[in-house]
Amino acid sequence: MKKTNKDSPKINISEEEKTKQLAKRYNVPYIDLSSSPIDRELVQSFPADFLHRSNFIPFEKNENTVKIAIADPSDIATIDAIESHLGMEVEVYATTRRAIHEASGHGSSKRRASRGIS
């Protein structure tokens, strides 16, 4: 009897698990944005459409470095554009698209209220 894809068991991997695997593959840390403070002023220094289109959010700025959480850590073009925009080095962290969406203020209002994001 011939096996088809229907016979194969489905493995359902969460978005978070996929992102953690991606982070490991590209040797960048995974970050849970729900427990990380977000620098609102830093976020507002980027056009909202660029943040949304590129699936990233900057969350911390030091003297010479900006930390960003991005859904696709292999997106060198976006990382280069961020460095160019800020004139600073970027430290890349991986996170889920959902976490970026929620941290940027587009997630559920209940979650935003609990984290103090308006």
Biopython code that builds the backbone (N, CA, C, O; Angstrom):
import numpy as np
from Bio.PDB.StructureBuilder import StructureBuilder

atoms = [
    (1, "MET", "N", (0.833, -1.181, 0.000)),
    (1, "MET", "CA", (0.000, 0.000, 0.000)),
    (1, "MET", "C", (0.881, 1.249, 0.000)),
    (1, "MET", "O", (1.860, 1.326, 0.743)),
    (2, "LYS", "N", (0.531, 2.213, -0.827)),
    (2, "LYS", "CA", (1.298, 3.448, -0.965)),
    (2, "LYS", "C", (0.937, 4.425, 0.154)),
    (2, "LYS", "O", (-0.236, 4.665, 0.439)),
    (3, "LYS", "N", (1.980, 4.983, 0.782)),
    (3, "LYS", "CA", (1.751, 5.959, 1.844)),
    (3, "LYS", "C", (1.592, 7.347, 1.236)),
    (3, "LYS", "O", (2.267, 7.697, 0.268)),
    (4, "THR", "N", (0.716, 8.108, 1.802)),
    (4, "THR", "CA", (0.526, 9.494, 1.362)),
    (4, "THR", "C", (0.831, 10.412, 2.531)),
    (4, "THR", "O", (1.034, 9.961, 3.658)),
    (5, "ASN", "N", (0.859, 11.696, 2.249)),
    (5, "ASN", "CA", (1.076, 12.672, 3.316)),
    (5, "ASN", "C", (-0.019, 12.610, 4.365)),
    (5, "ASN", "O", (0.199, 12.977, 5.519)),
    (6, "LYS", "N", (-1.200, 12.145, 3.967)),
    (6, "LYS", "CA", (-2.309, 12.035, 4.911)),
    (6, "LYS", "C", (-1.995, 11.017, 6.004)),
    (6, "LYS", "O", (-2.512, 11.110, 7.117)),
    (7, "ASP", "N", (-1.130, 10.032, 5.671)),
    (7, "ASP", "CA", (-0.782, 8.994, 6.635)),
    (7, "ASP", "C", (0.252, 9.465, 7.656)),
    (7, "ASP", "O", (0.390, 8.865, 8.722)),
    (8, "SER", "N", (0.978, 10.535, 7.335)),
    (8, "SER", "CA", (2.021, 11.033, 8.226)),
    (8, "SER", "C", (1.399, 11.758, 9.408)),
    (8, "SER", "O", (0.439, 12.511, 9.246)),
    (9, "PRO", "N", (1.949, 11.531, 10.604)),
    (9, "PRO", "CA", (1.416, 12.247, 11.760)),
    (9, "PRO", "C", (1.792, 13.731, 11.668)),
    (9, "PRO", "O", (2.897, 14.082, 11.256)),
    (10, "LYS", "N", (0.859, 14.579, 12.058)),
    (10, "LYS", "CA", (1.122, 16.015, 12.048)),
    (10, "LYS", "C", (1.816, 16.398, 13.342)),
    (10, "LYS", "O", (1.408, 15.992, 14.430)),
    (11, "ILE", "N", (2.852, 17.172, 13.208)),
    (11, "ILE", "CA", (3.548, 17.694, 14.375)),
    (11, "ILE", "C", (3.260, 19.184, 14.410)),
    (11, "ILE", "O", (3.608, 19.910, 13.478)),
    (12, "ASN", "N", (2.637, 19.633, 15.460)),
    (12, "ASN", "CA", (2.264, 21.028, 15.580)),
    (12, "ASN", "C", (3.255, 21.729, 16.501)),
    (12, "ASN", "O", (3.250, 21.506, 17.712)),
    (13, "ILE", "N", (4.097, 22.566, 15.932)),
    (13, "ILE", "CA", (5.109, 23.287, 16.699)),
    (13, "ILE", "C", (4.626, 24.723, 16.877)),
    (13, "ILE", "O", (4.194, 25.360, 15.916)),
    (14, "SER", "N", (4.699, 25.222, 18.090)),
    (14, "SER", "CA", (4.233, 26.574, 18.376)),
    (14, "SER", "C", (5.138, 27.611, 17.711)),
    (14, "SER", "O", (6.290, 27.337, 17.375)),
    (15, "GLU", "N", (4.582, 28.805, 17.532)),
    (15, "GLU", "CA", (5.362, 29.907, 16.959)),
    (15, "GLU", "C", (6.584, 30.191, 17.828)),
    (15, "GLU", "O", (7.669, 30.464, 17.314)),
    (16, "GLU", "N", (6.405, 30.127, 19.135)),
    (16, "GLU", "CA", (7.511, 30.380, 20.052)),
    (16, "GLU", "C", (8.624, 29.343, 19.865)),
    (16, "GLU", "O", (9.802, 29.698, 19.827)),
    (17, "GLU", "N", (8.259, 28.078, 19.750)),
    (17, "GLU", "CA", (9.254, 27.019, 19.572)),
    (17, "GLU", "C", (9.984, 27.173, 18.236)),
    (17, "GLU", "O", (11.199, 26.991, 18.165)),
    (18, "LYS", "N", (9.244, 27.506, 17.185)),
    (18, "LYS", "CA", (9.869, 27.734, 15.871)),
    (18, "LYS", "C", (10.867, 28.887, 15.942)),
    (18, "LYS", "O", (11.957, 28.814, 15.375)),
    (19, "THR", "N", (10.480, 29.950, 16.643)),
    (19, "THR", "CA", (11.352, 31.116, 16.766)),
    (19, "THR", "C", (12.595, 30.781, 17.586)),
    (19, "THR", "O", (13.689, 31.247, 17.267)),
    (20, "LYS", "N", (12.439, 29.988, 18.627)),
    (20, "LYS", "CA", (13.597, 29.568, 19.423)),
    (20, "LYS", "C", (14.563, 28.737, 18.581)),
    (20, "LYS", "O", (15.780, 28.867, 18.712)),
    (21, "GLN", "N", (14.016, 27.882, 17.715)),
    (21, "GLN", "CA", (14.862, 27.094, 16.817)),
    (21, "GLN", "C", (15.585, 27.996, 15.819)),
    (21, "GLN", "O", (16.760, 27.783, 15.519)),
    (22, "LEU", "N", (14.883, 28.995, 15.310)),
    (22, "LEU", "CA", (15.478, 29.957, 14.383)),
    (22, "LEU", "C", (16.597, 30.737, 15.073)),
    (22, "LEU", "O", (17.654, 30.964, 14.484)),
    (23, "ALA", "N", (16.365, 31.144, 16.311)),
    (23, "ALA", "CA", (17.379, 31.864, 17.083)),
    (23, "ALA", "C", (18.631, 31.010, 17.248)),
    (23, "ALA", "O", (19.754, 31.493, 17.099)),
    (24, "LYS", "N", (18.422, 29.753, 17.552)),
    (24, "LYS", "CA", (19.554, 28.833, 17.720)),
    (24, "LYS", "C", (20.319, 28.678, 16.410)),
    (24, "LYS", "O", (21.550, 28.689, 16.398)),
    (25, "ARG", "N", (19.582, 28.534, 15.299)),
    (25, "ARG", "CA", (20.209, 28.368, 13.988)),
    (25, "ARG", "C", (21.084, 29.571, 13.626)),
    (25, "ARG", "O", (22.165, 29.408, 13.059)),
    (26, "TYR", "N", (20.615, 30.781, 13.955)),
    (26, "TYR", "CA", (21.357, 31.991, 13.599)),
    (26, "TYR", "C", (22.216, 32.514, 14.745)),
    (26, "TYR", "O", (22.789, 33.600, 14.656)),
    (27, "ASN", "N", (22.302, 31.735, 15.818)),
    (27, "ASN", "CA", (23.169, 32.053, 16.947)),
    (27, "ASN", "C", (22.882, 33.439, 17.542)),
    (27, "ASN", "O", (23.793, 34.226, 17.799)),
    (28, "VAL", "N", (21.592, 33.707, 17.751)),
    (28, "VAL", "CA", (21.175, 34.937, 18.420)),
    (28, "VAL", "C", (20.298, 34.541, 19.602)),
    (28, "VAL", "O", (19.659, 33.489, 19.570)),
    (29, "PRO", "N", (20.259, 35.364, 20.641)),
    (29, "PRO", "CA", (19.412, 35.021, 21.786)),
    (29, "PRO", "C", (17.928, 35.187, 21.466)),
    (29, "PRO", "O", (17.545, 36.019, 20.643)),
    (30, "TYR", "N", (17.105, 34.385, 22.128)),
    (30, "TYR", "CA", (15.651, 34.528, 22.057)),
    (30, "TYR", "C", (15.238, 35.434, 23.211)),
    (30, "TYR", "O", (15.786, 35.336, 24.308)),
    (31, "ILE", "N", (14.276, 36.312, 22.965)),
    (31, "ILE", "CA", (13.798, 37.190, 24.038)),
    (31, "ILE", "C", (12.280, 37.118, 24.149)),
    (31, "ILE", "O", (11.567, 37.101, 23.146)),
    (32, "ASP", "N", (11.809, 37.078, 25.379)),
    (32, "ASP", "CA", (10.379, 37.146, 25.674)),
    (32, "ASP", "C", (10.067, 38.612, 25.965)),
    (32, "ASP", "O", (10.374, 39.110, 27.049)),
    (33, "LEU", "N", (9.465, 39.297, 25.013)),
    (33, "LEU", "CA", (9.209, 40.726, 25.159)),
    (33, "LEU", "C", (8.198, 41.052, 26.253)),
    (33, "LEU", "O", (8.166, 42.180, 26.744)),
    (34, "SER", "N", (7.379, 40.087, 26.639)),
    (34, "SER", "CA", (6.377, 40.368, 27.670)),
    (34, "SER", "C", (7.020, 40.648, 29.025)),
    (34, "SER", "O", (6.394, 41.251, 29.897)),
    (35, "SER", "N", (8.256, 40.215, 29.204)),
    (35, "SER", "CA", (8.938, 40.466, 30.476)),
    (35, "SER", "C", (10.125, 41.407, 30.308)),
    (35, "SER", "O", (10.981, 41.495, 31.188)),
    (36, "SER", "N", (10.176, 42.111, 29.176)),
    (36, "SER", "CA", (11.269, 43.045, 28.908)),
    (36, "SER", "C", (10.716, 44.456, 28.740)),
    (36, "SER", "O", (9.735, 44.656, 28.024)),
    (37, "PRO", "N", (11.338, 45.434, 29.395)),
    (37, "PRO", "CA", (10.874, 46.813, 29.209)),
    (37, "PRO", "C", (11.171, 47.292, 27.783)),
    (37, "PRO", "O", (12.211, 46.964, 27.213)),
    (38, "ILE", "N", (10.249, 48.068, 27.222)),
    (38, "ILE", "CA", (10.392, 48.596, 25.873)),
    (38, "ILE", "C", (10.611, 50.103, 25.976)),
    (38, "ILE", "O", (9.842, 50.797, 26.642)),
    (39, "ASP", "N", (11.650, 50.611, 25.325)),
    (39, "ASP", "CA", (11.942, 52.045, 25.287)),
    (39, "ASP", "C", (11.017, 52.693, 24.248)),
    (39, "ASP", "O", (11.305, 52.653, 23.052)),
    (40, "ARG", "N", (9.920, 53.284, 24.699)),
    (40, "ARG", "CA", (8.909, 53.876, 23.805)),
    (40, "ARG", "C", (9.493, 54.975, 22.923)),
    (40, "ARG", "O", (9.144, 55.074, 21.746)),
    (41, "GLU", "N", (10.366, 55.789, 23.470)),
    (41, "GLU", "CA", (10.984, 56.865, 22.685)),
    (41, "GLU", "C", (11.790, 56.277, 21.529)),
    (41, "GLU", "O", (11.766, 56.806, 20.418)),
    (42, "LEU", "N", (12.487, 55.209, 21.787)),
    (42, "LEU", "CA", (13.266, 54.526, 20.754)),
    (42, "LEU", "C", (12.340, 53.958, 19.681)),
    (42, "LEU", "O", (12.621, 54.087, 18.490)),
    (43, "VAL", "N", (11.254, 53.340, 20.089)),
    (43, "VAL", "CA", (10.286, 52.782, 19.139)),
    (43, "VAL", "C", (9.745, 53.890, 18.243)),
    (43, "VAL", "O", (9.618, 53.705, 17.033)),
    (44, "GLN", "N", (9.428, 55.039, 18.832)),
    (44, "GLN", "CA", (8.846, 56.148, 18.076)),
    (44, "GLN", "C", (9.841, 56.816, 17.134)),
    (44, "GLN", "O", (9.446, 57.638, 16.306)),
    (45, "SER", "N", (11.120, 56.479, 17.246)),
    (45, "SER", "CA", (12.113, 57.049, 16.329)),
    (45, "SER", "C", (12.077, 56.370, 14.960)),
    (45, "SER", "O", (12.780, 56.791, 14.041)),
    (46, "PHE", "N", (11.264, 55.325, 14.821)),
    (46, "PHE", "CA", (11.106, 54.606, 13.551)),
    (46, "PHE", "C", (9.706, 54.847, 13.001)),
    (46, "PHE", "O", (8.750, 54.949, 13.770)),
    (47, "PRO", "N", (9.575, 54.940, 11.674)),
    (47, "PRO", "CA", (8.231, 55.022, 11.089)),
    (47, "PRO", "C", (7.443, 53.747, 11.417)),
    (47, "PRO", "O", (7.966, 52.640, 11.292)),
    (48, "ALA", "N", (6.194, 53.911, 11.833)),
    (48, "ALA", "CA", (5.359, 52.770, 12.230)),
    (48, "ALA", "C", (5.227, 51.737, 11.121)),
    (48, "ALA", "O", (5.231, 50.536, 11.391)),
    (49, "ASP", "N", (5.108, 52.191, 9.873)),
    (49, "ASP", "CA", (4.951, 51.237, 8.770)),
    (49, "ASP", "C", (6.213, 50.403, 8.572)),
    (49, "ASP", "O", (6.129, 49.236, 8.191)),
    (50, "PHE", "N", (7.385, 50.993, 8.829)),
    (50, "PHE", "CA", (8.646, 50.245, 8.721)),
    (50, "PHE", "C", (8.718, 49.172, 9.808)),
    (50, "PHE", "O", (9.120, 48.040, 9.538)),
    (51, "LEU", "N", (8.333, 49.522, 11.029)),
    (51, "LEU", "CA", (8.315, 48.549, 12.128)),
    (51, "LEU", "C", (7.385, 47.389, 11.790)),
    (51, "LEU", "O", (7.746, 46.224, 11.951)),
    (52, "HIS", "N", (6.196, 47.719, 11.325)),
    (52, "HIS", "CA", (5.192, 46.697, 11.015)),
    (52, "HIS", "C", (5.637, 45.813, 9.851)),
    (52, "HIS", "O", (5.555, 44.587, 9.924)),
    (53, "ARG", "N", (6.104, 46.442, 8.787)),
    (53, "ARG", "CA", (6.521, 45.718, 7.580)),
    (53, "ARG", "C", (7.720, 44.806, 7.846)),
    (53, "ARG", "O", (7.814, 43.710, 7.293)),
    (54, "SER", "N", (8.624, 45.269, 8.690)),
    (54, "SER", "CA", (9.875, 44.545, 8.929)),
    (54, "SER", "C", (9.805, 43.578, 10.101)),
    (54, "SER", "O", (10.758, 42.837, 10.342)),
    (55, "ASN", "N", (8.705, 43.569, 10.828)),
    (55, "ASN", "CA", (8.520, 42.654, 11.961)),
    (55, "ASN", "C", (9.662, 42.709, 12.967)),
    (55, "ASN", "O", (10.279, 41.692, 13.285)),
    (56, "PHE", "N", (9.930, 43.912, 13.460)),
    (56, "PHE", "CA", (10.928, 44.075, 14.512)),
    (56, "PHE", "C", (10.466, 45.187, 15.443)),
    (56, "PHE", "O", (9.583, 45.978, 15.111)),
    (57, "ILE", "N", (11.090, 45.225, 16.618)),
    (57, "ILE", "CA", (10.860, 46.328, 17.542)),
    (57, "ILE", "C", (12.160, 46.581, 18.302)),
    (57, "ILE", "O", (12.748, 45.649, 18.851)),
    (58, "PRO", "N", (12.611, 47.835, 18.338)),
    (58, "PRO", "CA", (13.778, 48.143, 19.162)),
    (58, "PRO", "C", (13.311, 48.193, 20.616)),
    (58, "PRO", "O", (12.223, 48.693, 20.900)),
    (59, "PHE", "N", (14.120, 47.681, 21.530)),
    (59, "PHE", "CA", (13.639, 47.680, 22.916)),
    (59, "PHE", "C", (14.609, 48.282, 23.915)),
    (59, "PHE", "O", (14.218, 48.579, 25.044)),
    (60, "GLU", "N", (15.872, 48.470, 23.527)),
    (60, "GLU", "CA", (16.837, 49.051, 24.471)),
    (60, "GLU", "C", (17.967, 49.722, 23.706)),
    (60, "GLU", "O", (18.423, 49.225, 22.676)),
    (61, "LYS", "N", (18.409, 50.859, 24.230)),
    (61, "LYS", "CA", (19.507, 51.598, 23.596)),
    (61, "LYS", "C", (20.578, 51.882, 24.643)),
    (61, "LYS", "O", (20.287, 52.387, 25.727)),
    (62, "ASN", "N", (21.821, 51.549, 24.300)),
    (62, "ASN", "CA", (22.969, 51.862, 25.139)),
    (62, "ASN", "C", (23.773, 52.946, 24.435)),
    (62, "ASN", "O", (23.290, 53.526, 23.462)),
    (63, "GLU", "N", (24.974, 53.233, 24.893)),
    (63, "GLU", "CA", (25.797, 54.272, 24.267)),
    (63, "GLU", "C", (26.023, 54.037, 22.782)),
    (63, "GLU", "O", (25.818, 54.943, 21.974)),
    (64, "ASN", "N", (26.440, 52.837, 22.413)),
    (64, "ASN", "CA", (26.815, 52.557, 21.027)),
    (64, "ASN", "C", (25.974, 51.491, 20.350)),
    (64, "ASN", "O", (26.202, 51.175, 19.182)),
    (65, "THR", "N", (25.011, 50.935, 21.058)),
    (65, "THR", "CA", (24.279, 49.776, 20.546)),
    (65, "THR", "C", (22.776, 49.914, 20.786)),
    (65, "THR", "O", (22.337, 50.453, 21.801)),
    (66, "VAL", "N", (22.007, 49.415, 19.830)),
    (66, "VAL", "CA", (20.560, 49.315, 19.989)),
    (66, "VAL", "C", (20.196, 47.843, 19.928)),
    (66, "VAL", "O", (20.622, 47.127, 19.022)),
    (67, "LYS", "N", (19.411, 47.394, 20.890)),
    (67, "LYS", "CA", (18.937, 46.012, 20.898)),
    (67, "LYS", "C", (17.579, 45.976, 20.212)),
    (67, "LYS", "O", (16.682, 46.758, 20.527)),
    (68, "ILE", "N", (17.448, 45.042, 19.259)),
    (68, "ILE", "CA", (16.174, 44.878, 18.569)),
    (68, "ILE", "C", (15.711, 43.435, 18.699)),
    (68, "ILE", "O", (16.516, 42.507, 18.769)),
    (69, "ALA", "N", (14.406, 43.272, 18.731)),
    (69, "ALA", "CA", (13.798, 41.945, 18.660)),
    (69, "ALA", "C", (13.177, 41.851, 17.275)),
    (69, "ALA", "O", (12.414, 42.727, 16.869)),
    (70, "ILE", "N", (13.506, 40.790, 16.556)),
    (70, "ILE", "CA", (13.053, 40.641, 15.177)),
    (70, "ILE", "C", (12.538, 39.221, 14.961)),
    (70, "ILE", "O", (13.053, 38.266, 15.544)),
    (71, "ALA", "N", (11.533, 39.098, 14.131)),
    (71, "ALA", "CA", (10.952, 37.782, 13.861)),
    (71, "ALA", "C", (11.853, 36.930, 12.974)),
    (71, "ALA", "O", (11.836, 35.703, 13.071)),
    (72, "ASP", "N", (12.640, 37.572, 12.110)),
    (72, "ASP", "CA", (13.527, 36.838, 11.201)),
    (72, "ASP", "C", (14.954, 37.351, 11.343)),
    (72, "ASP", "O", (15.329, 38.322, 10.686)),
    (73, "PRO", "N", (15.757, 36.709, 12.198)),
    (73, "PRO", "CA", (17.125, 37.183, 12.424)),
    (73, "PRO", "C", (18.048, 37.034, 11.216)),
    (73, "PRO", "O", (19.190, 37.491, 11.251)),
    (74, "SER", "N", (17.563, 36.402, 10.150)),
    (74, "SER", "CA", (18.379, 36.295, 8.933)),
    (74, "SER", "C", (18.123, 37.456, 7.975)),
    (74, "SER", "O", (18.732, 37.518, 6.907)),
    (75, "ASP", "N", (17.230, 38.376, 8.341)),
    (75, "ASP", "CA", (16.863, 39.508, 7.483)),
    (75, "ASP", "C", (17.925, 40.605, 7.571)),
    (75, "ASP", "O", (17.735, 41.626, 8.233)),
    (76, "ILE", "N", (19.034, 40.373, 6.895)),
    (76, "ILE", "CA", (20.183, 41.286, 6.932)),
    (76, "ILE", "C", (19.827, 42.660, 6.379)),
    (76, "ILE", "O", (20.317, 43.669, 6.889)),
    (77, "ALA", "N", (18.989, 42.725, 5.351)),
    (77, "ALA", "CA", (18.612, 44.013, 4.753)),
    (77, "ALA", "C", (17.933, 44.914, 5.787)),
    (77, "ALA", "O", (18.229, 46.106, 5.866)),
    (78, "THR", "N", (17.027, 44.346, 6.574)),
    (78, "THR", "CA", (16.349, 45.133, 7.608)),
    (78, "THR", "C", (17.327, 45.550, 8.691)),
    (78, "THR", "O", (17.310, 46.698, 9.134)),
    (79, "ILE", "N", (18.169, 44.638, 9.117)),
    (79, "ILE", "CA", (19.154, 44.952, 10.162)),
    (79, "ILE", "C", (20.085, 46.061, 9.686)),
    (79, "ILE", "O", (20.392, 46.978, 10.448)),
    (80, "ASP", "N", (20.537, 45.989, 8.439)),
    (80, "ASP", "CA", (21.381, 47.046, 7.870)),
    (80, "ASP", "C", (20.639, 48.378, 7.804)),
    (80, "ASP", "O", (21.223, 49.424, 8.087)),
    (81, "ALA", "N", (19.356, 48.350, 7.432)),
    (81, "ALA", "CA", (18.554, 49.577, 7.355)),
    (81, "ALA", "C", (18.406, 50.215, 8.739)),
    (81, "ALA", "O", (18.435, 51.438, 8.867)),
    (82, "ILE", "N", (18.248, 49.390, 9.764)),
    (82, "ILE", "CA", (18.128, 49.898, 11.134)),
    (82, "ILE", "C", (19.440, 50.549, 11.564)),
    (82, "ILE", "O", (19.443, 51.644, 12.126)),
    (83, "GLU", "N", (20.552, 49.870, 11.297)),
    (83, "GLU", "CA", (21.864, 50.431, 11.634)),
    (83, "GLU", "C", (22.080, 51.756, 10.918)),
    (83, "GLU", "O", (22.594, 52.708, 11.505)),
    (84, "SER", "N", (21.692, 51.818, 9.664)),
    (84, "SER", "CA", (21.844, 53.029, 8.868)),
    (84, "SER", "C", (20.959, 54.154, 9.420)),
    (84, "SER", "O", (21.398, 55.301, 9.515)),
    (85, "HIS", "N", (19.735, 53.829, 9.777)),
    (85, "HIS", "CA", (18.783, 54.810, 10.310)),
    (85, "HIS", "C", (19.307, 55.424, 11.612)),
    (85, "HIS", "O", (19.194, 56.632, 11.823)),
    (86, "LEU", "N", (19.871, 54.597, 12.470)),
    (86, "LEU", "CA", (20.320, 55.052, 13.784)),
    (86, "LEU", "C", (21.779, 55.486, 13.819)),
    (86, "LEU", "O", (22.189, 56.239, 14.703)),
    (87, "GLY", "N", (22.564, 55.008, 12.851)),
    (87, "GLY", "CA", (23.999, 55.274, 12.884)),
    (87, "GLY", "C", (24.673, 54.565, 14.045)),
    (87, "GLY", "O", (25.674, 55.038, 14.582)),
    (88, "MET", "N", (24.112, 53.425, 14.427)),
    (88, "MET", "CA", (24.630, 52.653, 15.557)),
    (88, "MET", "C", (24.634, 51.172, 15.216)),
    (88, "MET", "O", (23.951, 50.724, 14.295)),
    (89, "GLU", "N", (25.422, 50.425, 15.983)),
    (89, "GLU", "CA", (25.437, 48.970, 15.842)),
    (89, "GLU", "C", (24.147, 48.396, 16.420)),
    (89, "GLU", "O", (23.601, 48.918, 17.391)),
    (90, "VAL", "N", (23.670, 47.318, 15.810)),
    (90, "VAL", "CA", (22.442, 46.665, 16.255)),
    (90, "VAL", "C", (22.771, 45.297, 16.841)),
    (90, "VAL", "O", (23.506, 44.511, 16.243)),
    (91, "GLU", "N", (22.218, 45.029, 18.015)),
    (91, "GLU", "CA", (22.338, 43.714, 18.645)),
    (91, "GLU", "C", (21.002, 43.003, 18.423)),
    (91, "GLU", "O", (19.956, 43.480, 18.861)),
    (92, "VAL", "N", (21.048, 41.869, 17.746)),
    (92, "VAL", "CA", (19.834, 41.183, 17.304)),
    (92, "VAL", "C", (19.385, 40.111, 18.294)),
    (92, "VAL", "O", (20.183, 39.300, 18.765)),
    (93, "TYR", "N", (18.093, 40.129, 18.594)),
    (93, "TYR", "CA", (17.425, 39.108, 19.393)),
    (93, "TYR", "C", (16.262, 38.581, 18.559)),
    (93, "TYR", "O", (15.674, 39.328, 17.777)),
    (94, "ALA", "N", (15.933, 37.327, 18.715)),
    (94, "ALA", "CA", (14.793, 36.746, 18.002)),
    (94, "ALA", "C", (13.584, 36.719, 18.926)),
    (94, "ALA", "O", (13.707, 36.482, 20.128)),
    (95, "THR", "N", (12.423, 36.964, 18.350)),
    (95, "THR", "CA", (11.164, 36.840, 19.082)),
    (95, "THR", "C", (10.052, 36.543, 18.087)),
    (95, "THR", "O", (10.272, 36.568, 16.876)),
    (96, "THR", "N", (8.878, 36.266, 18.590)),
    (96, "THR", "CA", (7.761, 35.917, 17.713)),
    (96, "THR", "C", (7.117, 37.164, 17.114)),
    (96, "THR", "O", (7.209, 38.257, 17.674)),
    (97, "ARG", "N", (6.467, 36.984, 15.973)),
    (97, "ARG", "CA", (5.713, 38.083, 15.353)),
    (97, "ARG", "C", (4.614, 38.555, 16.305)),
    (97, "ARG", "O", (4.345, 39.752, 16.411)),
    (98, "ARG", "N", (3.995, 37.620, 16.982)),
    (98, "ARG", "CA", (2.931, 37.963, 17.929)),
    (98, "ARG", "C", (3.471, 38.858, 19.050)),
    (98, "ARG", "O", (2.826, 39.839, 19.420)),
    (99, "ALA", "N", (4.641, 38.531, 19.587)),
    (99, "ALA", "CA", (5.235, 39.332, 20.661)),
    (99, "ALA", "C", (5.557, 40.743, 20.172)),
    (99, "ALA", "O", (5.357, 41.716, 20.898)),
    (100, "ILE", "N", (6.053, 40.851, 18.947)),
    (100, "ILE", "CA", (6.351, 42.164, 18.367)),
    (100, "ILE", "C", (5.056, 42.959, 18.223)),
    (100, "ILE", "O", (4.999, 44.140, 18.566)),
    (101, "HIS", "N", (4.033, 42.307, 17.721)),
    (101, "HIS", "CA", (2.731, 42.946, 17.523)),
    (101, "HIS", "C", (2.179, 43.462, 18.856)),
    (101, "HIS", "O", (1.701, 44.593, 18.936)),
    (102, "GLU", "N", (2.246, 42.643, 19.884)),
    (102, "GLU", "CA", (1.742, 43.040, 21.201)),
    (102, "GLU", "C", (2.597, 44.141, 21.824)),
    (102, "GLU", "O", (2.059, 45.079, 22.412)),
    (103, "ALA", "N", (3.911, 44.040, 21.705)),
    (103, "ALA", "CA", (4.803, 45.039, 22.292)),
    (103, "ALA", "C", (4.680, 46.393, 21.597)),
    (103, "ALA", "O", (4.931, 47.436, 22.202)),
    (104, "SER", "N", (4.293, 46.366, 20.328)),
    (104, "SER", "CA", (4.159, 47.624, 19.593)),
    (104, "SER", "C", (2.823, 48.308, 19.867)),
    (104, "SER", "O", (2.552, 49.391, 19.347)),
    (105, "GLY", "N", (1.990, 47.666, 20.690)),
    (105, "GLY", "CA", (0.727, 48.278, 21.062)),
    (105, "GLY", "C", (-0.443, 47.842, 20.220)),
    (105, "GLY", "O", (-1.519, 48.432, 20.313)),
    (106, "HIS", "N", (-0.265, 46.812, 19.390)),
    (106, "HIS", "CA", (-1.353, 46.342, 18.544)),
    (106, "HIS", "C", (-1.938, 45.021, 19.026)),
    (106, "HIS", "O", (-2.784, 44.432, 18.353)),
    (107, "GLY", "N", (-1.490, 44.552, 20.193)),
    (107, "GLY", "CA", (-2.020, 43.304, 20.743)),
    (107, "GLY", "C", (-3.302, 43.573, 21.501)),
    (107, "GLY", "O", (-3.924, 44.622, 21.336)),
    (108, "SER", "N", (-3.688, 42.636, 22.319)),
    (108, "SER", "CA", (-4.937, 42.792, 23.060)),
    (108, "SER", "C", (-4.828, 43.937, 24.060)),
    (108, "SER", "O", (-3.777, 44.129, 24.671)),
    (109, "SER", "N", (-5.888, 44.685, 24.227)),
    (109, "SER", "CA", (-5.869, 45.833, 25.129)),
    (109, "SER", "C", (-5.668, 45.394, 26.575)),
    (109, "SER", "O", (-5.061, 46.125, 27.358)),
    (110, "LYS", "N", (-6.165, 44.218, 26.943)),
    (110, "LYS", "CA", (-5.982, 43.705, 28.298)),
    (110, "LYS", "C", (-4.500, 43.503, 28.586)),
    (110, "LYS", "O", (-4.017, 43.873, 29.655)),
    (111, "ARG", "N", (-3.784, 42.921, 27.639)),
    (111, "ARG", "CA", (-2.358, 42.677, 27.825)),
    (111, "ARG", "C", (-1.591, 43.992, 27.885)),
    (111, "ARG", "O", (-0.686, 44.145, 28.706)),
    (112, "ARG", "N", (-1.945, 44.943, 27.020)),
    (112, "ARG", "CA", (-1.267, 46.244, 27.016)),
    (112, "ARG", "C", (-1.470, 46.935, 28.352)),
    (112, "ARG", "O", (-0.532, 47.508, 28.906)),
    (113, "ALA", "N", (-2.681, 46.886, 28.869)),
    (113, "ALA", "CA", (-2.968, 47.548, 30.132)),
    (113, "ALA", "C", (-2.151, 46.932, 31.256)),
    (113, "ALA", "O", (-1.668, 47.643, 32.137)),
    (114, "SER", "N", (-1.995, 45.623, 31.230)),
    (114, "SER", "CA", (-1.247, 44.962, 32.296)),
    (114, "SER", "C", (0.237, 45.264, 32.216)),
    (114, "SER", "O", (0.951, 45.128, 33.209)),
    (115, "ARG", "N", (0.711, 45.671, 31.045)),
    (115, "ARG", "CA", (2.130, 45.980, 30.881)),
    (115, "ARG", "C", (2.378, 47.478, 30.841)),
    (115, "ARG", "O", (3.524, 47.906, 30.705)),
    (116, "GLY", "N", (1.335, 48.281, 30.954)),
    (116, "GLY", "CA", (1.511, 49.722, 30.973)),
    (116, "GLY", "C", (1.763, 50.326, 29.605)),
    (116, "GLY", "O", (2.305, 51.427, 29.513)),
    (117, "ILE", "N", (1.386, 49.640, 28.549)),
    (117, "ILE", "CA", (1.604, 50.156, 27.199)),
    (117, "ILE", "C", (0.303, 50.744, 26.701)),
    (117, "ILE", "O", (-0.742, 50.095, 26.754)),
    (118, "SER", "N", (0.364, 51.972, 26.215)),
    (118, "SER", "CA", (-0.860, 52.590, 25.693)),
    (118, "SER", "C", (-0.800, 52.751, 24.203)),
    (118, "SER", "O", (-1.747, 53.255, 23.598)),
]
sb = StructureBuilder()
sb.init_structure("model")
sb.init_model(0)
sb.init_chain("A")
sb.init_seg("    ")
for serial, (resi, resn, name, xyz) in enumerate(atoms, 1):
    if name == "N":
        sb.init_residue(resn, " ", resi, " ")
    sb.init_atom(name, np.array(xyz, "f"), 0.0, 1.0, " ", f" {name:<3s}", serial, name[0])
structure = sb.get_structure()
